[in-house]
Amino acid sequence: MNTQTMTDDTVQTTEMRQKLRSIAGVLLMSLGPVLMAFILSGVILLILKVNPFSYYGYVFGRGLLSPTGVQATLTRMGPLLLIAASLIVAFRAGIWNLGGDAQFLVGAVFCAAATPLMAPHVPVWLGLLAGAAISAIFGGLWALLPAFLRAYQGLNEIITTLMMNFLGISLASVLVKLVFLDPSTTVPQTRTLAVEDRLPTLFGTTISSGLIIGLVAILAVHFVMTRTAFGLRLRVVGGNASAAVHAGLAVPLLTVMVFAISGGLAGLSGGVAILGQYGNVRADWNPAYSLSIVPLVFLARFNGFAAIGFVGLFSILSIGAESAARRTGVPNYFTLVTIGILLVMLAVSEYYSAKRQKAGA
Amino acid sequence: MTLFTDTFLIALIAGIAAAGVPLLLAGLGEQLSEKAGVLNVGIEGMMLGGAYLGFYIAWATESTGLGFLGGILGGLLVSSLMVLFCVRMGLNQIVIGIALTLGAEGATALLHHVQFSRLYPRLSDVATWRIPGLADIPIIGPALFDREPVVYLAVALVPILVYVYRRTHLGLAVQAAGDKPAALDSAGQNVLAIRSFAVLACGGMVGLGGAFMSIVGAGVFVPFMTHGNGFIGIVLAMLARGRPLWVLFGAVLFGACLSAATALQVAGVAIPTDVVQMLPFVAVMLVLLIAGRNAKLPAALGAAYVRGER
């Protein structure tokens, strides 16, 4: 009896130790490339005759440590998390939806066109709900043509979603300039949603509750894809479409559903950006979040929790760099270089960890 | 109908060539890379690399010929990173492709900022090669046969590539590298070398296309000037299903729509540019709706080749 518990204890401690070691490994594997990326971009800063320490001091001082900066970072995370959720659904189902930017914009434009008109006549919560629904519906609709072409014609969705991306970005700017124009200003933009009609902020800060929507969405997507029968079906379709047909799954229908959910989430992301943050869409506004989130979602291996971490890091960098750029005179373009290097470093670290695992096994 | 004057038509057709050449080079390059099994999402970055370096060298040396060589070099530089990370190390091609595009966007804009601050120096006009006889045809002659040498080179690449793919050992090896790399390996060929060659050749072509945009098309370098042309190149390559001639048709179609926008505005017809910019994409979506069937892509596209792995 006594020996039994003792062995149990030792088993537990070795397990604990292994777990700790694997956690340390994960930390090293995720922080190492971030550090490497900062060192490499620091070298570029030195070449530009800027002190890298003061530059990164400003980046993290603003993006992570100052109260207003953190609030801006967390607010930006909301729409980005929704985009990550949209991509995870599609990528796990083997569908390369690269049209997220247009789905985001189309959702945002229709939301920004409709909500300010409804807002004075309905309670705030109803207006917000309707606005969010409109953005999700139009985002989803924008994904439907590639969906049908893929599901029933077998047409490669990388082509069609990229095409719909170009179309949607132009369409959004046509709609803003010609159709949904705010008649009361000369600036080409939609009507502006009054601040009191926007998404509430959290706990007396300026953080938009869009963050909560984003977190709920990405956790829900993660749960559905990994823990439910529906998610399993989608992953089977993604893993091997012909096997899915033989297993009796309605592959075309599932494909259309994936596109609709993915487009809907991307559209909702646009809606949340409008309802929580911007209040209107200006002509030629295109933050192009989707393209930057695609590689992050890959590196997170379509895992919702990992994606939250990557999106957080991305938000800190993009918010912090805007202020660091102003203060040190480094153009904002530098952020793109940092993010490019960071992505490469993350991919390289994954390569080495996979290699090490293989060597261990 | 005063719209279709000779000057308008010449401007329209010349515009098709100007807008179509970068697309043609990007599409042909991407096609070569995809045939060898590398989905090259980084060509937007390669194009910008070529546009910047091409412009810079043309500006510094005052020689457009050296400028075009610089464009090829710029594309090669970016694509050598793609070779290192995606072919040699076998990292995810979409992640690295997007990383290279973002990085090149930032790097070229940064370099331009460091070198020129807020100035945008303009290059002088590029010398053209007049093809005797053909250049005397009314309208088409001045628009198509009195052009920069790169235009002829880009069009000449189409039959050259057709010949390479159909008749040469190299073309066969490239296509095997994309369809069944293991078989190519068994036959004693080096898969990674052939893929590296394809990606580098793609980078060179795309870089030349970028240099054409900055040196001939615009005469200046503006940050982010390639404006999605690389992505259109990816679309062209996928639509063309492995046929270089179809890339040419696609480039002409897109070039026509892009140049119609400018030509109509020159002719004083007020159509919002955004609407005209949608035309090529609407056209292609319609084509796909009517004629779209299973696009055939190389079997091993996007998959890294690791020897001995199943």
Chai-1 contact restraints between the chains, C-beta under 6 A:
chainA,res_idxA,chainB,res_idxB,connection_type,confidence,min_distance_angstrom,max_distance_angstrom,comment,restraint_id
A,Q153,B,G292,contact,1.0,0.0,6.0,A-B,restraint_1
A,G154,B,N294,contact,1.0,0.0,6.0,A-B,restraint_2
A,L155,B,G292,contact,1.0,0.0,6.0,A-B,restraint_3
A,N156,B,A295,contact,1.0,0.0,6.0,A-B,restraint_4
A,I159,B,V235,contact,1.0,0.0,6.0,A-B,restraint_5
A,I159,B,M238,contact,1.0,0.0,6.0,A-B,restraint_6
A,L162,B,F231,contact,1.0,0.0,6.0,A-B,restraint_7
A,L162,B,V235,contact,1.0,0.0,6.0,A-B,restraint_8
A,M163,B,F281,contact,1.0,0.0,6.0,A-B,restraint_9
A,M163,B,V284,contact,1.0,0.0,6.0,A-B,restraint_10
A,M163,B,M285,contact,1.0,0.0,6.0,A-B,restraint_11
A,F166,B,F281,contact,1.0,0.0,6.0,A-B,restraint_12
A,L167,B,M278,contact,1.0,0.0,6.0,A-B,restraint_13
A,L167,B,F281,contact,1.0,0.0,6.0,A-B,restraint_14
A,S170,B,D274,contact,1.0,0.0,6.0,A-B,restraint_15
A,S170,B,Q277,contact,1.0,0.0,6.0,A-B,restraint_16
A,S170,B,M278,contact,1.0,0.0,6.0,A-B,restraint_17
A,S173,B,D274,contact,1.0,0.0,6.0,A-B,restraint_18
A,V174,B,D274,contact,1.0,0.0,6.0,A-B,restraint_19
A,V174,B,V275,contact,1.0,0.0,6.0,A-B,restraint_20
A,V294,B,I98,contact,1.0,0.0,6.0,A-B,restraint_21
A,P295,B,V95,contact,1.0,0.0,6.0,A-B,restraint_22
A,P295,B,I98,contact,1.0,0.0,6.0,A-B,restraint_23
A,F298,B,N92,contact,1.0,0.0,6.0,A-B,restraint_24
A,F298,B,V95,contact,1.0,0.0,6.0,A-B,restraint_25
A,P331,B,H113,contact,1.0,0.0,6.0,A-B,restraint_26
A,Y333,B,G106,contact,1.0,0.0,6.0,A-B,restraint_27
A,Y333,B,A109,contact,1.0,0.0,6.0,A-B,restraint_28
A,Y333,B,L110,contact,1.0,0.0,6.0,A-B,restraint_29
A,F334,B,L110,contact,1.0,0.0,6.0,A-B,restraint_30
A,L336,B,L102,contact,1.0,0.0,6.0,A-B,restraint_31
A,L336,B,E105,contact,1.0,0.0,6.0,A-B,restraint_32
A,L336,B,G106,contact,1.0,0.0,6.0,A-B,restraint_33
A,V337,B,G103,contact,1.0,0.0,6.0,A-B,restraint_34
A,V337,B,G106,contact,1.0,0.0,6.0,A-B,restraint_35
A,V337,B,A107,contact,1.0,0.0,6.0,A-B,restraint_36
A,I339,B,L102,contact,1.0,0.0,6.0,A-B,restraint_37
A,G340,B,A99,contact,1.0,0.0,6.0,A-B,restraint_38
A,G340,B,L102,contact,1.0,0.0,6.0,A-B,restraint_39
A,G340,B,G103,contact,1.0,0.0,6.0,A-B,restraint_40
A,L343,B,A99,contact,1.0,0.0,6.0,A-B,restraint_41
A,V344,B,A99,contact,1.0,0.0,6.0,A-B,restraint_42
A,A347,B,L91,contact,1.0,0.0,6.0,A-B,restraint_43
A,A347,B,V95,contact,1.0,0.0,6.0,A-B,restraint_44
A,Y351,B,M89,contact,1.0,0.0,6.0,A-B,restraint_45
A,Y351,B,L91,contact,1.0,0.0,6.0,A-B,restraint_46
